[in-house]
Amino acid sequence: MSIVSFETLCLEDDDSPSPINSQDSDDEFDLESDENKTNKDKMSVAEVYMQACKRVGVVPVSYFIRTCGDPTVTLTHRGLGPLGCKALAFALVSDMSINTLELADNDVQAEGAKYLMEMLRVNLTIQHLDLSNNYLMSAGAEYVAKMLLNNISLNSIKLSGNEFMDEDAQHFAEALSSNSRIKDLDLSHNKFCERGGEHMGQLLANNEGLEVLDLSWNHLRMKGAVALCAGLKVNMILKHLDLSWNGFGNEGALAMGEALKFNNTLVHLNLNNNRLTNEGVSMLCLGLECNDSLQVLQLAYNALTVESALALVNMVKNSPKTALEEINICNVLVNENFVNLLELTCQNHPGLEVHYRGVGGFIAKKPPKRVDPMKVVQDYLDNHKLRLWDFFRNIDKDGTMRVPVTDFRRAVQQSSIPLDRYQIEELIHRLDRDRTGMVDYRGLADTRKQMMRDHRRHIRKVESRQKKEKQKSDRILKTFHSAVEAVTPRASMVISPGGAKEESSGPQPFSATPLSSWHHIMLSNSSRYSVTNLSSEHVHLPMIGGTSPYRPTSSPAMWSYSQPNLLTDSHRSAAGKSISAPGIRSDPQMGHNKLSPTANSLTRSRPALTAKEPEGSVKPKKVKKRKTKKQVNKDSK
């Protein structure tokens, strides 16, 4: 057991003598000293607590005195404060019976957390700790993270509602990357945003023991949600994930669907109130089709309709390997078609249970858009090869292209033009804008070009909207895959959709990389020369001209030296040449040849840059070649 200084837990002396501390207040108190061990052995935990409260100057909690021998001690809403936690921490240093300590809503603050964390470095019996709603802030997060690096007894810790920010998430990600004993972590009701989501994604990618993670009531949106899903994709331990009340949106649903294609350990997923729509549920279903482990899916209080309910049940019906047993859409009204489909699905999946609001919903359909009546008339005339005057000549005897409204209405109704009553009235309203009772149907002749322009403009708008949606989805998927590459060495594991993941070696640490720089990172095929290890590894490049081997630094400009594929297409690389570093080929003759204009491949490829040769030196060569050809012909004869 490590010796902990009493610097943070020392109790100030008062006028009355105390058996706890016989030394002066200025001396350093050692929790493991022989004298203090003897004093603590003679005194019970309750007596030590009473003496500590007297020294600190706080009122003892009688409930703790009565239940200090029980395995579970609940001190919620007691108003302990930092000093009360100081007295409690000193009493629990030598306690061997309490394994659950609940201190929620006690205004512990960072100072009180410091005393408790010092106590947990010595106490090895407490397994469950609740510090929710205690205003620990950033300083308290640092104390908790340092404790998690050394403590070997805690299995679960609740840190909900402590005003943690994005930077504090990094402390937990780093601490839990080496702590695999924590099984349950509650970080709900905090203020994690985009950077917090990135660090939580790193936590999921690095940790090898966490089974329950609660991140509800945070601000994980857009990039933070995508980064978290990237970490979930490579996680092989987590079983329960609560992401309710965050705001993932359809972008987060797309990334979550991609993660569920590969994750085969998650059992419970809570996405309540995350601004999902029917489109987001469709994206989520694409991942659920390949998942065979998820059993509970909660999607309540999202903007969903019966269309999403039908999509979810159809997914279960068409996926024989799905493990879904419970779907919660308790705010959605369904219809009779959904009820019938659910009964049919339950025949093959008898354990499926869907929670919905009731029967009475309907599928929202847009009313069919009426075709422009003027376009209908123009198309009819074109198909029958008629002119406007030919069509209306029975009622327009003078040929002025102006007829009374009643005659025009009667003629259109008696004709075979496919116009209903509403379209006819609209046509009359557009041709008789001044309400003169006369229809001037010359306007029909001028509408062809305008209608064609409007039609082309509408097509361009639709295509532009579809293109933007596709670009947005591609951008999200690209960010997601870049995040996965940033947290996963390519050679560490082989992942296939819906399949098991096999590790090629032991656990490998990953370095936290912000999402803003993911598009600058290029990972090599070898985990040894990845970007995260360039600062500690030296890549030996081939000797050139007898110079010493160059060792690239870890700066972004030199990251390309860890890429084997960047040198495979060079002109000097070939199959029989020596290799000085993995993936980097070198020519053994390069060490003996000196740099010269003729030896440089770049110079040889540009003869115009070299010195010109005299013209006379070329002619003898041609003559010599002709002579050799004649001599060869004579010899052959």
C-alpha positions as CSV (number, residue, x, y, z in Angstrom):
1,M,0.0,0.0,0.0
2,S,1.4,3.4,-1.0
3,I,2.1,6.0,1.7
4,V,-0.2,9.0,1.4
5,S,0.9,12.4,2.8
6,F,-1.6,13.9,5.2
7,E,-0.9,17.3,3.7
8,T,-4.4,17.5,2.3
9,L,-6.2,15.5,5.0
10,C,-4.5,16.9,8.1
11,L,-6.7,18.1,10.9
12,E,-5.9,21.4,12.7
13,D,-5.1,21.1,16.3
14,D,-7.3,22.8,18.9
15,D,-6.9,23.5,22.6
16,S,-8.3,20.1,23.7
17,P,-6.0,17.0,23.4
18,S,-6.8,14.5,20.8
19,P,-5.8,10.9,20.4
20,I,-5.8,11.2,16.6
21,N,-2.8,13.5,16.3
22,S,-0.2,14.0,19.0
23,Q,2.1,16.0,16.9
24,D,1.9,19.7,16.1
25,S,-0.2,21.0,13.3
26,D,2.8,22.2,11.4
27,D,4.3,18.7,11.2
28,E,3.4,16.4,8.3
29,F,1.1,13.6,9.2
30,D,1.6,10.1,7.6
31,L,-1.4,7.9,7.3
32,E,0.7,4.8,7.5
33,S,2.8,5.8,10.6
34,D,2.9,3.2,13.4
35,E,1.5,5.7,16.0
36,N,-1.5,6.5,13.9
37,K,-2.1,2.9,13.1
38,T,-2.2,2.1,16.8
39,N,-4.6,5.0,17.5
40,K,-7.0,3.9,14.7
41,D,-7.0,0.3,15.8
42,K,-8.1,1.4,19.3
43,M,-10.9,3.6,17.9
44,S,-13.9,2.7,15.8
45,V,-14.8,4.4,12.5
46,A,-17.5,6.3,14.3
47,E,-15.2,7.6,17.0
48,V,-12.6,8.7,14.4
49,Y,-15.3,10.5,12.5
50,M,-16.5,12.3,15.6
51,Q,-13.0,13.4,16.5
52,A,-12.4,14.5,12.9
53,C,-15.6,16.6,12.8
54,K,-14.6,18.2,16.1
55,R,-11.2,19.1,14.7
56,V,-12.5,20.5,11.4
57,G,-15.4,22.3,13.0
58,V,-18.4,20.7,11.3
59,V,-21.6,19.0,12.7
60,P,-21.3,15.2,12.5
61,V,-23.9,13.4,10.4
62,S,-25.8,11.1,12.8
63,Y,-26.9,8.8,10.0
64,F,-23.4,8.0,9.1
65,I,-22.5,7.2,12.7
66,R,-25.5,4.8,12.9
67,T,-24.8,3.1,9.5
68,C,-21.0,3.3,9.2
69,G,-20.7,-0.5,9.6
70,D,-23.1,-1.2,6.7
71,P,-21.8,-2.1,3.2
72,T,-23.8,0.8,1.7
73,V,-23.7,4.3,3.1
74,T,-26.1,6.9,1.6
75,L,-25.4,10.5,2.5
76,T,-27.2,12.3,-0.3
77,H,-28.6,15.8,0.2
78,R,-26.8,16.2,3.5
79,G,-24.9,19.4,2.7
80,L,-21.5,18.1,3.8
81,G,-19.5,20.7,1.9
82,P,-15.7,20.5,1.5
83,L,-15.0,20.4,5.3
84,G,-17.5,17.7,5.9
85,C,-15.9,15.6,3.1
86,K,-12.6,16.2,4.8
87,A,-13.8,14.7,8.1
88,L,-15.5,11.8,6.2
89,A,-12.4,11.1,4.2
90,F,-10.2,10.8,7.3
91,A,-12.7,8.4,8.9
92,L,-12.9,6.2,5.8
93,V,-9.2,5.8,5.3
94,S,-9.1,2.7,7.5
95,D,-12.6,1.5,7.0
96,M,-12.9,-2.0,5.6
97,S,-16.7,-2.6,5.4
98,I,-18.2,0.1,3.1
99,N,-18.2,-0.8,-0.6
100,T,-20.9,1.7,-1.8
101,L,-20.6,5.4,-0.9
102,E,-23.3,7.8,-2.2
103,L,-22.6,11.5,-1.8
104,A,-24.8,13.1,-4.4
105,D,-25.9,16.7,-3.9
106,N,-23.6,17.6,-1.1
107,D,-21.8,20.7,-2.5
108,V,-18.5,18.8,-2.4
109,Q,-16.8,21.1,-4.9
110,A,-13.2,20.6,-6.0
111,E,-11.7,21.0,-2.6
112,G,-13.9,18.2,-1.1
113,A,-13.2,16.0,-4.1
114,K,-9.5,16.4,-3.4
115,Y,-9.9,15.0,0.1
116,L,-12.1,12.1,-1.1
117,M,-9.7,11.2,-3.9
118,E,-6.7,11.1,-1.5
119,M,-8.8,8.7,0.7
120,L,-9.5,6.5,-2.3
121,R,-5.8,6.1,-3.0
122,V,-5.6,4.2,0.3
123,N,-9.1,2.7,0.7
124,L,-9.4,-0.5,-1.3
125,T,-12.9,-1.6,-0.3
126,I,-15.1,1.1,-1.9
127,Q,-16.3,-0.2,-5.2
128,H,-19.2,2.2,-6.1
129,L,-19.0,6.0,-5.7
130,D,-21.7,8.6,-6.4
131,L,-20.5,12.2,-6.7
132,S,-23.4,13.5,-8.8
133,N,-24.5,17.2,-8.6
134,N,-21.6,18.4,-6.5
135,Y,-20.1,21.2,-8.7
136,L,-16.8,19.6,-9.1
137,M,-16.0,21.7,-12.1
138,S,-12.7,21.4,-14.1
139,A,-10.5,21.2,-11.0
140,G,-12.5,18.4,-9.6
141,A,-12.3,16.5,-12.9
142,E,-8.5,16.6,-12.7
143,Y,-8.6,15.1,-9.2
144,V,-11.0,12.3,-10.2
145,A,-8.9,11.5,-13.3
146,K,-5.7,11.3,-11.2
147,M,-7.4,9.0,-8.7
148,L,-8.6,6.7,-11.6
149,L,-5.0,6.2,-12.6
150,N,-4.1,4.7,-9.3
151,N,-7.3,3.2,-7.8
152,I,-7.8,-0.5,-8.2
153,S,-11.0,-1.1,-6.4
154,L,-13.6,1.2,-8.0
155,N,-16.0,-0.5,-10.4
156,S,-18.5,2.3,-11.0
157,I,-18.5,6.0,-10.5
158,K,-21.3,8.6,-11.1
159,L,-20.3,12.1,-12.0
160,S,-23.5,13.5,-13.3
161,G,-24.3,17.2,-13.2
162,N,-20.8,18.5,-12.3
163,E,-20.5,21.2,-14.9
164,F,-17.7,19.4,-16.8
165,M,-16.6,21.1,-20.1
166,D,-15.0,19.8,-23.3
167,E,-11.5,20.1,-21.9
168,D,-12.5,17.9,-18.9
169,A,-13.5,15.0,-21.1
170,Q,-9.9,14.7,-22.1
171,H,-8.9,13.9,-18.5
172,F,-11.4,11.0,-18.4
173,A,-10.3,9.7,-21.8
174,E,-6.7,9.6,-20.8
175,A,-7.3,8.1,-17.3
176,L,-9.7,5.4,-18.6
177,S,-7.4,4.4,-21.4
178,S,-5.2,2.6,-18.8
179,N,-8.0,1.8,-16.3
180,S,-9.9,-1.3,-17.3
181,R,-11.6,-1.9,-13.9
182,I,-14.3,0.8,-14.2
183,K,-17.4,-0.9,-15.6
184,D,-20.0,1.8,-15.1
185,L,-19.4,5.5,-15.9
186,D,-22.1,8.2,-15.6
187,L,-21.2,11.6,-17.2
188,S,-24.7,12.8,-17.9
189,H,-26.0,16.3,-17.4
190,N,-22.7,17.9,-18.2
191,K,-21.6,20.3,-21.0
192,F,-19.7,18.1,-23.5
193,C,-19.9,19.5,-27.0
194,E,-18.0,18.7,-30.2
195,R,-14.5,18.4,-28.6
196,G,-16.1,16.5,-25.7
197,G,-17.6,14.0,-28.3
198,E,-14.1,13.6,-29.8
199,H,-12.6,12.7,-26.5
200,M,-15.5,10.4,-25.7
201,G,-14.9,8.7,-29.0
202,Q,-11.2,8.2,-28.0
203,L,-12.4,6.8,-24.7
204,L,-14.5,4.2,-26.4
205,A,-11.7,3.3,-28.8
206,N,-9.1,2.9,-26.0
207,N,-10.9,1.5,-23.0
208,E,-11.1,-2.2,-22.6
209,G,-13.3,-2.6,-19.5
210,L,-16.2,-0.1,-19.7
211,E,-19.6,-1.8,-20.1
212,V,-22.1,1.0,-19.2
213,L,-21.7,4.6,-20.4
214,D,-24.3,7.4,-19.7
215,L,-23.8,10.6,-21.7
216,S,-27.4,11.8,-21.7
217,W,-28.3,15.4,-21.3
218,N,-25.1,16.8,-23.0
219,H,-24.6,18.8,-26.2
220,L,-23.2,16.1,-28.5
221,R,-24.1,17.2,-32.0
222,M,-22.7,17.1,-35.5
223,K,-18.9,16.5,-35.3
224,G,-19.1,15.4,-31.7
225,A,-21.8,12.8,-32.5
226,V,-19.9,11.5,-35.5
227,A,-16.6,11.2,-33.5
228,L,-18.4,9.3,-30.8
229,C,-19.9,6.9,-33.3
230,A,-16.4,6.4,-34.8
231,G,-15.2,5.2,-31.4
232,L,-18.2,3.0,-30.9
233,K,-17.4,1.3,-34.2
234,V,-14.1,-0.2,-33.0
235,N,-15.3,-0.7,-29.4
236,M,-15.6,-4.4,-28.4
237,I,-16.7,-4.1,-24.7
238,L,-19.5,-1.6,-24.3
239,K,-23.0,-3.0,-23.7
240,H,-25.2,-0.2,-22.6
241,L,-25.0,3.3,-24.1
242,D,-27.3,6.2,-23.2
243,L,-27.2,9.2,-25.5
244,S,-30.7,10.6,-24.9
245,W,-31.4,14.3,-24.9
246,N,-28.3,15.3,-26.9
247,G,-29.3,16.4,-30.5
248,F,-27.6,13.8,-32.8
249,G,-29.9,14.7,-35.7
250,N,-30.0,12.8,-38.9
251,E,-26.2,13.3,-39.3
252,G,-25.6,11.5,-36.0
253,A,-28.1,8.8,-37.0
254,L,-26.2,8.2,-40.3
255,A,-22.9,7.8,-38.3
256,M,-24.6,5.6,-35.7
257,G,-25.9,3.3,-38.5
258,E,-22.4,3.0,-39.9
259,A,-21.1,2.1,-36.4
260,L,-23.8,-0.5,-35.8
261,K,-22.8,-2.3,-39.0
262,F,-19.5,-3.3,-37.3
263,N,-20.2,-3.2,-33.6
264,N,-21.4,-6.6,-32.3
265,T,-21.3,-6.1,-28.5
266,L,-23.8,-3.2,-27.8
267,V,-27.0,-4.5,-26.3
268,H,-28.9,-1.4,-25.2
269,L,-29.0,1.9,-27.1
270,N,-30.9,5.0,-26.0
271,L,-31.5,7.7,-28.5
272,N,-34.5,9.4,-27.0
273,N,-35.1,13.0,-27.9
274,N,-32.2,13.4,-30.4
275,R,-33.9,15.4,-33.1
276,L,-34.3,12.4,-35.4
277,T,-36.8,12.3,-38.2
278,N,-38.1,9.6,-40.5
279,E,-35.0,10.1,-42.7
280,G,-32.7,9.5,-39.8
281,V,-34.5,6.3,-38.8
282,S,-34.1,5.0,-42.3
283,M,-30.4,5.6,-42.1
284,L,-30.3,3.9,-38.7
285,C,-32.2,0.9,-40.1
286,L,-29.4,0.4,-42.7
287,G,-27.0,-0.3,-39.8
288,L,-29.5,-2.4,-37.8
289,E,-29.9,-4.8,-40.7
290,C,-26.3,-5.9,-40.2
291,N,-26.3,-5.9,-36.4
292,D,-26.9,-9.1,-34.5
293,S,-26.3,-7.9,-30.9
294,L,-28.6,-4.9,-30.1
295,Q,-31.6,-5.9,-28.1
296,V,-33.2,-2.7,-26.9
297,L,-33.6,0.4,-29.0
298,Q,-35.2,3.6,-27.6
299,L,-36.3,6.3,-30.0
300,A,-39.0,8.0,-28.0
301,Y,-39.7,11.8,-28.2
302,N,-38.3,12.2,-31.7
303,A,-40.1,13.8,-34.6
304,L,-41.2,10.4,-35.9
305,T,-44.4,9.2,-37.6
306,V,-46.0,5.9,-38.5
307,E,-43.6,5.7,-41.5
308,S,-40.6,5.2,-39.1
309,A,-42.6,2.6,-37.1
310,L,-43.3,0.7,-40.3
311,A,-39.6,1.0,-41.4
312,L,-38.4,-0.4,-38.0
313,V,-40.8,-3.4,-38.0
314,N,-40.0,-4.1,-41.7
315,M,-36.3,-4.1,-40.8
316,V,-36.9,-6.7,-38.1
317,K,-39.1,-8.8,-40.4
318,N,-36.5,-8.8,-43.2
319,S,-33.5,-9.4,-41.0
320,P,-33.4,-13.0,-39.7
321,K,-30.3,-12.5,-37.6
322,T,-31.5,-9.4,-35.7
323,A,-31.6,-9.6,-31.9
324,L,-34.0,-6.7,-31.3
325,E,-36.5,-7.5,-28.5
326,E,-37.7,-4.0,-27.6
327,I,-38.4,-0.8,-29.6
328,N,-39.6,2.2,-27.8
329,I,-41.5,4.8,-29.9
330,C,-44.0,5.6,-27.2
331,N,-45.0,9.0,-28.6
332,V,-45.8,7.7,-32.1
333,L,-49.4,7.1,-33.3
334,V,-49.6,4.0,-35.6
335,N,-52.3,2.8,-37.9
336,E,-54.0,-0.5,-38.7
337,N,-51.4,-1.5,-41.3
338,F,-48.6,-1.2,-38.6
339,V,-50.6,-3.4,-36.2
340,N,-51.1,-6.1,-38.9
341,L,-47.4,-5.9,-39.9
342,L,-46.4,-6.2,-36.2
343,E,-48.5,-9.3,-35.7
344,L,-47.1,-10.9,-38.8
345,T,-43.5,-10.1,-37.7
346,C,-44.1,-11.5,-34.2
347,Q,-44.7,-14.9,-35.7
348,N,-41.0,-15.2,-36.6
349,H,-39.8,-12.9,-33.7
350,P,-42.1,-13.8,-30.8
351,G,-39.9,-11.9,-28.3
352,L,-40.3,-8.5,-30.1
353,E,-42.1,-5.8,-28.2
354,V,-42.9,-2.4,-29.6
355,H,-44.1,0.5,-27.3
356,Y,-46.2,3.0,-29.2
357,R,-48.7,5.6,-28.3
358,G,-51.8,4.1,-29.9
359,V,-53.7,3.5,-33.1
360,G,-54.9,6.5,-35.0
361,G,-51.9,7.8,-36.9
362,F,-51.7,8.2,-40.7
363,I,-49.0,8.5,-43.3
364,A,-48.6,12.1,-44.3
365,K,-49.0,12.4,-48.0
366,K,-48.7,15.6,-50.0
367,P,-51.8,16.4,-52.1
368,P,-51.2,15.7,-55.8
369,K,-50.0,18.9,-57.5
370,R,-52.5,20.1,-60.1
371,V,-51.0,20.5,-63.6
372,D,-51.0,24.0,-65.0
373,P,-54.3,24.1,-67.1
374,M,-52.6,26.2,-69.8
375,K,-50.0,23.6,-70.2
376,V,-52.7,20.9,-70.5
377,V,-54.4,22.9,-73.3
378,Q,-51.0,23.4,-75.1
379,D,-50.1,19.7,-74.8
380,Y,-53.6,18.7,-76.1
381,L,-53.2,21.1,-79.1
382,D,-49.7,19.8,-79.9
383,N,-50.7,16.1,-79.7
384,H,-53.7,16.7,-82.0
385,K,-51.8,19.1,-84.3
386,L,-54.3,21.9,-83.8
387,R,-54.2,25.6,-83.7
388,L,-55.9,27.8,-81.2
389,W,-58.1,29.3,-83.9
390,D,-59.0,25.9,-85.2
391,F,-60.1,24.8,-81.8
392,F,-62.2,27.9,-81.0
393,R,-63.4,28.9,-84.5
394,N,-66.9,27.6,-83.8
395,I,-67.4,30.2,-81.1
396,D,-65.0,32.9,-82.4
397,K,-66.6,33.8,-85.8
398,D,-64.8,37.1,-86.1
399,G,-61.3,35.6,-85.4
400,T,-60.5,38.2,-82.7
401,M,-59.5,35.5,-80.2
402,R,-61.9,37.1,-77.7
403,V,-65.0,35.1,-76.7
404,P,-67.5,35.4,-73.8
405,V,-66.7,33.5,-70.6
406,T,-69.8,31.3,-70.8
407,D,-69.1,30.3,-74.4
408,F,-65.5,29.5,-73.5
409,R,-66.4,27.4,-70.5
410,R,-69.0,25.5,-72.5
411,A,-66.6,24.8,-75.4
412,V,-63.9,23.5,-73.0
413,Q,-66.3,21.3,-71.1
414,Q,-67.7,19.8,-74.4
415,S,-64.2,19.2,-75.7
416,S,-61.9,16.3,-74.9
417,I,-59.3,18.4,-73.1
418,P,-58.6,16.6,-69.7
419,L,-59.5,19.5,-67.5
420,D,-61.5,19.3,-64.3
421,R,-63.9,22.0,-63.0
422,Y,-61.2,23.7,-60.8
423,Q,-58.7,23.8,-63.7
424,I,-61.3,25.3,-66.0
425,E,-62.1,28.1,-63.5
426,E,-58.4,28.8,-62.9
427,L,-57.9,29.0,-66.7
428,I,-60.8,31.5,-67.0
429,H,-59.4,33.5,-64.1
430,R,-56.0,33.8,-65.7
431,L,-57.4,34.7,-69.2
432,D,-59.9,37.2,-67.8
433,R,-57.9,39.1,-65.2
434,D,-59.9,42.3,-65.4
435,R,-63.3,40.5,-65.0
436,T,-64.7,42.0,-68.3
437,G,-66.7,38.8,-69.1
438,M,-64.5,38.2,-72.2
439,V,-61.8,35.7,-72.4
440,D,-58.7,36.6,-74.5
441,Y,-57.2,33.2,-75.3
442,R,-54.3,34.8,-77.2
443,G,-52.4,34.3,-73.8
444,L,-52.4,30.6,-74.4
445,A,-50.1,31.1,-77.3
446,D,-47.5,32.9,-75.2
447,T,-47.4,30.4,-72.4
448,R,-45.4,27.6,-74.1
449,K,-41.9,29.2,-73.7
450,Q,-42.7,30.3,-70.2
451,M,-43.9,26.9,-69.2
452,M,-40.8,25.2,-70.6
453,R,-38.6,27.7,-68.7
454,D,-40.5,27.0,-65.5
455,H,-40.2,23.3,-66.0
456,R,-36.5,23.4,-66.5
457,R,-36.1,25.7,-63.5
458,H,-38.0,23.2,-61.3
459,I,-35.9,20.3,-62.5
460,R,-32.7,22.2,-61.8
461,K,-33.9,23.0,-58.2
462,V,-34.8,19.3,-57.6
463,E,-31.4,18.1,-58.9
464,S,-29.6,20.8,-56.9
465,R,-31.4,19.8,-53.7
466,Q,-30.6,16.1,-54.3
467,K,-27.0,16.9,-55.0
468,K,-26.6,18.9,-51.8
469,E,-28.1,16.1,-49.8
470,K,-25.8,13.5,-51.3
471,Q,-22.8,15.7,-50.8
472,K,-23.8,16.2,-47.1
473,S,-24.2,12.5,-46.6
474,D,-20.8,11.8,-48.3
475,R,-19.1,14.5,-46.2
476,I,-20.5,12.9,-43.0
477,L,-19.4,9.4,-44.1
478,K,-16.0,10.7,-45.0
479,T,-15.6,12.4,-41.6
480,F,-16.8,9.2,-39.9
481,H,-14.2,7.0,-41.7
482,S,-11.5,9.6,-41.1
483,A,-12.4,9.5,-37.4
484,V,-12.2,5.7,-37.4
485,E,-8.8,5.8,-39.0
486,A,-7.6,8.3,-36.5
487,V,-8.5,6.1,-33.5
488,T,-7.7,2.8,-35.1
489,P,-4.3,1.6,-36.4
490,R,-4.9,-0.3,-39.6
491,A,-2.8,-3.3,-38.6
492,S,-4.4,-3.7,-35.2
493,M,-7.6,-5.4,-36.1
494,V,-9.7,-6.7,-39.0
495,I,-13.3,-5.5,-39.0
496,S,-16.1,-6.7,-41.2
497,P,-19.8,-5.7,-41.1
498,G,-21.6,-7.8,-38.6
499,G,-18.7,-10.0,-38.0
500,A,-16.4,-10.7,-35.1
501,K,-13.3,-8.6,-34.7
502,E,-9.9,-10.3,-34.2
503,E,-6.9,-8.6,-32.7
504,S,-3.6,-9.2,-34.3
505,S,-1.7,-8.3,-31.1
506,G,-2.3,-7.1,-27.6
507,P,-4.0,-3.8,-26.7
508,Q,-2.4,-0.8,-28.4
509,P,-2.9,2.7,-27.1
510,F,-4.3,5.4,-29.3
511,S,-3.6,9.1,-29.2
512,A,-6.3,11.6,-29.0
513,T,-6.6,13.5,-32.3
514,P,-9.0,16.5,-32.7
515,L,-11.6,16.1,-35.4
516,S,-10.5,19.3,-37.1
517,S,-7.2,17.7,-38.1
518,W,-8.4,14.3,-39.2
519,H,-8.3,15.3,-42.8
520,H,-4.5,16.1,-42.5
521,I,-3.6,12.7,-41.1
522,M,-2.4,9.8,-43.3
523,L,-2.0,6.5,-41.6
524,S,0.5,3.9,-42.9
525,N,-0.1,0.2,-43.4
526,S,2.3,-0.5,-40.6
527,S,1.3,0.4,-37.0
528,R,4.9,1.0,-36.1
529,Y,5.2,3.9,-38.4
530,S,1.9,5.5,-37.7
531,V,1.4,9.2,-37.1
532,T,1.0,8.6,-33.3
533,N,4.5,7.0,-33.0
534,L,6.6,9.1,-35.4
535,S,7.8,11.1,-32.4
536,S,9.5,8.0,-30.9
537,E,10.4,6.0,-33.9
538,H,13.2,6.8,-36.4
539,V,12.8,5.9,-40.1
540,H,16.2,5.1,-41.6
541,L,16.3,6.4,-45.1
542,P,18.9,5.1,-47.7
543,M,22.5,6.5,-47.7
544,I,22.9,9.1,-50.5
545,G,26.4,10.1,-51.4
546,G,27.9,8.9,-48.2
547,T,25.8,11.2,-46.0
548,S,24.3,10.1,-42.7
549,P,20.9,8.7,-42.7
550,Y,18.1,11.3,-42.4
551,R,15.8,11.0,-39.5
552,P,12.5,12.8,-40.1
553,T,10.9,14.6,-37.2
554,S,7.3,14.3,-36.1
555,S,6.3,17.5,-37.9
556,P,3.4,17.3,-40.3
557,A,5.7,18.0,-43.2
558,M,7.6,14.8,-42.7
559,W,4.6,12.4,-42.2
560,S,4.8,11.2,-45.8
561,Y,8.0,9.3,-44.9
562,S,5.9,6.8,-43.1
563,Q,3.8,6.0,-46.2
564,P,5.2,3.0,-48.1
565,N,2.9,3.6,-51.0
566,L,4.4,7.0,-51.7
567,L,7.6,5.4,-52.9
568,T,6.5,2.3,-54.7
569,D,6.1,4.1,-58.0
570,S,9.5,5.8,-58.1
571,H,11.8,5.1,-61.0
572,R,14.6,3.7,-58.8
573,S,12.5,1.1,-56.9
574,A,12.6,-2.4,-58.3
575,A,12.1,-6.0,-57.1
576,G,15.6,-7.0,-56.3
577,K,16.8,-3.9,-54.3
578,S,17.6,-3.8,-50.6
579,I,15.2,-2.4,-48.1
580,S,16.5,-0.1,-45.3
581,A,13.2,0.5,-43.6
582,P,9.8,-1.2,-43.9
583,G,8.1,-0.2,-47.1
584,I,11.1,2.0,-48.3
585,R,13.3,0.6,-51.1
586,S,16.8,1.7,-51.7
587,D,19.4,1.1,-54.4
588,P,22.6,-0.4,-53.2
589,Q,24.6,1.4,-55.9
590,M,23.4,4.8,-54.6
591,G,25.9,4.7,-51.8
592,H,28.8,4.5,-54.3
593,N,27.6,7.0,-57.0
594,K,28.2,10.6,-56.4
595,L,25.6,13.2,-57.2
596,S,26.1,14.6,-60.7
597,P,24.0,16.1,-63.4
598,T,24.2,13.0,-65.5
599,A,23.4,10.7,-62.5
600,N,20.3,12.6,-61.6
601,S,17.2,11.1,-63.2
602,L,15.6,14.6,-63.3
603,T,18.5,15.9,-65.3
604,R,18.5,13.0,-67.6
605,S,14.9,13.5,-68.4
606,R,15.6,17.0,-69.6
607,P,18.4,16.9,-72.2
608,A,17.8,20.5,-73.2
609,L,19.3,21.7,-69.9
610,T,22.6,20.0,-70.5
611,A,25.5,21.4,-72.6
612,K,25.1,21.1,-76.3
613,E,27.5,18.9,-78.2
614,P,29.3,20.1,-81.4
615,E,27.5,19.2,-84.6
616,G,30.5,17.5,-86.1
617,S,30.6,14.9,-83.5
618,V,27.2,13.6,-84.7
619,K,28.0,13.1,-88.4
620,P,30.9,10.6,-87.8
621,K,28.5,8.5,-85.8
622,K,26.0,8.3,-88.7
623,V,28.7,7.5,-91.2
624,K,30.2,4.9,-88.9
625,K,26.8,3.3,-88.5
626,R,26.3,3.1,-92.3
627,K,29.7,1.5,-92.7
628,T,29.0,-1.1,-90.1
629,K,25.7,-1.9,-91.9
630,K,27.5,-2.3,-95.2
631,Q,30.2,-4.5,-93.5
632,V,27.5,-6.6,-92.1
633,N,25.8,-7.0,-95.4
634,K,29.1,-8.1,-97.0
635,D,29.8,-10.6,-94.3
636,S,26.3,-12.0,-94.7
637,K,26.8,-12.4,-98.4
